[in-house]
Amino acid sequence: MRREAALLCSCALLALAGCSRHKHTARTPAAPAPGWSEIGIASWYGNPYHGRPTSSGEIYDMEQMTAAHRTLPFGAIVRVTNLTNNKKIEVRINDRGPFAAGRIVDISRAAARNINMIGPGTARVRLELLSYAGTPTTSATYTVQVGRFFSEHEGARLRKNLMKKYQSVDLIERPATPGSYLLRVGRTSTQDEAQVIADEISKDVGIGYVVRLELRTHQ
């Protein structure tokens, strides 16, 4: 296991180092199959995000049954079970997040209301992938998101520090929300490779989230 982990780490870091030097054709990340599941902490979001573009390009409506997840493909239909009361709802993934330690999904206000999560704000949940609304995109890669900034100067300062160690560090202004900048490190073809990079970055700056990127979105 140690040898395999070391090999994976080496491959991931080599991939990261090569990102800024040349372009290459990445292996297409497979979409998880129905039956995939995950347990962790859910949160919910409403205002001020209501009416704003999501990472998929859709306009966020907090009264619709939708959710944000960092790595599930857009269009994934997921059952969310509140493990404190066994209430269940189904949501469609159309956004990226949450970017908070220990959380695995951000659900809409309507979804939170249906599983009695509005008051507490968070709950321990089980996610179960049921199906996809349409065919999940296969035009995707993975990256590590280090932060979101509303000051280009602040983002550029952290980018400069990260570039001392990592070669592929991008500060990107989100087309859907001008004045909002995402700081991302690397591009990999698998989630496991990206996770190795995220773990390394977390040691350096205390934060790093693996994010699935899909073409033709506002991520």
Order of alpha helices (4+ residues) and beta strands (2+ residues): alpha-beta-beta-beta-beta-beta-alpha-beta-beta-alpha-beta-beta-alpha-beta
